[in-house]
Amino acid sequence: FYIAAWFIALSMFCDGLDGKIARLFDAQSKFGSLFDTLSDFVAFGVVPGFLVYKAVLFHFRLVGIILTIFYIIAGGYRLVRFTLKNHTSESKQPFIGLPIPAAAGLIASFIIFNFYIWEKVYFPKIFLVITFLSGVLMISRIEFLPLEKGKKLSIESKIFIGLAIVSLIAAIKYSYFIFVLWILLYILYGIIRQIVLLNKK
């Protein structure tokens, strides 16, 4: 389970590069875009759902099955909504709902943390909350920022990237901790930012 969770983390990194490589070689196509969506659904929807069920949720029987199915369906819904919105807009817009790679990263990071520290899932019930929360955030209307705004980085993205570079040194020794910390920071920042925007309105 530990190794499988790290493969999900590696997939997140690769997911951030595929679009840039396609644009670099001018190899973008509608087929490629749709195939990328399908691969995201499998890599960040089906695989994390199956992983968290086999690692933890099977203990909770029917509840575990329902939560796993909910997470996978929520991931599929999130991808369809993103694909439709992406085809109607040329510029980078805030993500509506938690991006599915981040949701998968939330699950994977907690599995990595548990297995690294205790060599097992030490708090099984927390995965009920994590899986449910991941699904709810994906189908929510909360805005989560992309790294880019057109061809430029936003100020918020520059801050995140700066902090990420600083944390790379710590990640060499404490990768299991840094991964879960960054996923949580990204999610909490999106939620807090949404609350601030609603209060302004």
Contacts in CASP RR format, 6 or more apart in sequence:
PFRMAT RR
TARGET T0000
AUTHOR 0000-0000-0000
METHOD contacts of the structure
MODEL  1
FYIAAWFIALSMFCDGLDGKIARLFDAQSKFGSLFDTLSDFVAFGVVPGF
LVYKAVLFHFRLVGIILTIFYIIAGGYRLVRFTLKNHTSESKQPFIGLPI
PAAAGLIASFIIFNFYIWEKVYFPKIFLVITFLSGVLMISRIEFLPLEKG
KKLSIESKIFIGLAIVSLIAAIKYSYFIFVLWILLYILYGIIRQIVLLNK
K
1 51 0 8 1.000
1 54 0 8 1.000
1 55 0 8 1.000
1 111 0 8 1.000
1 115 0 8 1.000
2 111 0 8 1.000
2 112 0 8 1.000
2 115 0 8 1.000
2 116 0 8 1.000
4 47 0 8 1.000
4 51 0 8 1.000
5 51 0 8 1.000
5 107 0 8 1.000
5 108 0 8 1.000
5 109 0 8 1.000
5 111 0 8 1.000
5 112 0 8 1.000
5 115 0 8 1.000
6 108 0 8 1.000
6 112 0 8 1.000
8 43 0 8 1.000
8 44 0 8 1.000
8 47 0 8 1.000
8 48 0 8 1.000
8 51 0 8 1.000
8 104 0 8 1.000
8 105 0 8 1.000
8 107 0 8 1.000
8 108 0 8 1.000
9 105 0 8 1.000
9 108 0 8 1.000
9 109 0 8 1.000
9 112 0 8 1.000
9 179 0 8 1.000
11 43 0 8 1.000
11 44 0 8 1.000
11 101 0 8 1.000
11 104 0 8 1.000
12 44 0 8 1.000
12 101 0 8 1.000
12 102 0 8 1.000
12 104 0 8 1.000
12 105 0 8 1.000
15 40 0 8 1.000
15 43 0 8 1.000
15 44 0 8 1.000
15 101 0 8 1.000
16 101 0 8 1.000
18 36 0 8 1.000
19 28 0 8 1.000
19 36 0 8 1.000
21 27 0 8 1.000
22 28 0 8 1.000
22 32 0 8 1.000
33 83 0 8 1.000
33 86 0 8 1.000
34 83 0 8 1.000
37 79 0 8 1.000
37 80 0 8 1.000
37 82 0 8 1.000
37 83 0 8 1.000
40 79 0 8 1.000
40 100 0 8 1.000
40 101 0 8 1.000
41 75 0 8 1.000
41 76 0 8 1.000
41 79 0 8 1.000
41 100 0 8 1.000
43 104 0 8 1.000
44 75 0 8 1.000
44 100 0 8 1.000
44 101 0 8 1.000
44 103 0 8 1.000
44 104 0 8 1.000
44 105 0 8 1.000
45 71 0 8 1.000
45 72 0 8 1.000
45 75 0 8 1.000
45 76 0 8 1.000
45 100 0 8 1.000
45 103 0 8 1.000
45 104 0 8 1.000
46 72 0 8 1.000
47 104 0 8 1.000
48 71 0 8 1.000
48 103 0 8 1.000
48 104 0 8 1.000
48 105 0 8 1.000
48 107 0 8 1.000
48 108 0 8 1.000
49 68 0 8 1.000
49 71 0 8 1.000
49 72 0 8 1.000
49 107 0 8 1.000
49 131 0 8 1.000
50 68 0 8 1.000
51 107 0 8 1.000
51 108 0 8 1.000
51 111 0 8 1.000
52 68 0 8 1.000
52 71 0 8 1.000
52 107 0 8 1.000
52 111 0 8 1.000
52 127 0 8 1.000
52 130 0 8 1.000
52 131 0 8 1.000
53 64 0 8 1.000
53 65 0 8 1.000
53 68 0 8 1.000
55 111 0 8 1.000
55 121 0 8 1.000
55 127 0 8 1.000
56 111 0 8 1.000
56 121 0 8 1.000
56 124 0 8 1.000
56 127 0 8 1.000
57 63 0 8 1.000
57 64 0 8 1.000
57 65 0 8 1.000
57 67 0 8 1.000
57 68 0 8 1.000
57 127 0 8 1.000
57 128 0 8 1.000
57 131 0 8 1.000
58 64 0 8 1.000
59 124 0 8 1.000
60 67 0 8 1.000
60 124 0 8 1.000
60 128 0 8 1.000
63 128 0 8 1.000
64 128 0 8 1.000
64 131 0 8 1.000
67 128 0 8 1.000
67 131 0 8 1.000
67 132 0 8 1.000
68 131 0 8 1.000
70 131 0 8 1.000
70 132 0 8 1.000
70 135 0 8 1.000
71 103 0 8 1.000
71 107 0 8 1.000
71 131 0 8 1.000
71 132 0 8 1.000
71 134 0 8 1.000
71 135 0 8 1.000
74 103 0 8 1.000
74 134 0 8 1.000
74 135 0 8 1.000
74 136 0 8 1.000
74 138 0 8 1.000
74 139 0 8 1.000
75 100 0 8 1.000
75 103 0 8 1.000
75 135 0 8 1.000
75 138 0 8 1.000
75 139 0 8 1.000
76 100 0 8 1.000
77 138 0 8 1.000
77 139 0 8 1.000
78 97 0 8 1.000
78 98 0 8 1.000
78 99 0 8 1.000
78 100 0 8 1.000
78 103 0 8 1.000
78 138 0 8 1.000
78 139 0 8 1.000
79 100 0 8 1.000
81 96 0 8 1.000
82 95 0 8 1.000
82 96 0 8 1.000
82 99 0 8 1.000
85 93 0 8 1.000
85 96 0 8 1.000
91 149 0 8 1.000
91 150 0 8 1.000
92 146 0 8 1.000
92 148 0 8 1.000
92 149 0 8 1.000
92 150 0 8 1.000
93 146 0 8 1.000
94 143 0 8 1.000
94 144 0 8 1.000
94 145 0 8 1.000
94 146 0 8 1.000
95 143 0 8 1.000
95 144 0 8 1.000
95 145 0 8 1.000
95 146 0 8 1.000
96 141 0 8 1.000
96 142 0 8 1.000
96 143 0 8 1.000
97 137 0 8 1.000
97 138 0 8 1.000
97 139 0 8 1.000
97 140 0 8 1.000
97 141 0 8 1.000
97 142 0 8 1.000
97 143 0 8 1.000
97 144 0 8 1.000
98 134 0 8 1.000
98 135 0 8 1.000
98 137 0 8 1.000
98 138 0 8 1.000
98 140 0 8 1.000
98 142 0 8 1.000
98 144 0 8 1.000
98 187 0 8 1.000
99 144 0 8 1.000
100 138 0 8 1.000
102 144 0 8 1.000
102 183 0 8 1.000
102 186 0 8 1.000
102 187 0 8 1.000
103 134 0 8 1.000
103 135 0 8 1.000
103 137 0 8 1.000
103 138 0 8 1.000
104 134 0 8 1.000
105 179 0 8 1.000
105 183 0 8 1.000
106 130 0 8 1.000
106 133 0 8 1.000
106 134 0 8 1.000
106 183 0 8 1.000
106 184 0 8 1.000
106 187 0 8 1.000
107 127 0 8 1.000
107 130 0 8 1.000
107 131 0 8 1.000
107 134 0 8 1.000
108 179 0 8 1.000
109 179 0 8 1.000
109 180 0 8 1.000
109 183 0 8 1.000
110 126 0 8 1.000
110 127 0 8 1.000
110 130 0 8 1.000
110 180 0 8 1.000
111 121 0 8 1.000
112 176 0 8 1.000
112 179 0 8 1.000
112 180 0 8 1.000
113 176 0 8 1.000
113 177 0 8 1.000
113 179 0 8 1.000
113 180 0 8 1.000
114 120 0 8 1.000
114 121 0 8 1.000
114 122 0 8 1.000
114 123 0 8 1.000
115 121 0 8 1.000
116 176 0 8 1.000
117 176 0 8 1.000
121 127 0 8 1.000
137 187 0 8 1.000
142 190 0 8 1.000
142 191 0 8 1.000
142 194 0 8 1.000
143 190 0 8 1.000
143 193 0 8 1.000
143 194 0 8 1.000
143 197 0 8 1.000
144 186 0 8 1.000
144 187 0 8 1.000
144 190 0 8 1.000
145 154 0 8 1.000
145 156 0 8 1.000
145 157 0 8 1.000
145 190 0 8 1.000
145 193 0 8 1.000
146 157 0 8 1.000
147 153 0 8 1.000
147 154 0 8 1.000
147 157 0 8 1.000
147 160 0 8 1.000
147 161 0 8 1.000
148 154 0 8 1.000
148 157 0 8 1.000
149 157 0 8 1.000
153 161 0 8 1.000
160 186 0 8 1.000
164 182 0 8 1.000
167 178 0 8 1.000
167 182 0 8 1.000
170 178 0 8 1.000
171 178 0 8 1.000
171 179 0 8 1.000
END
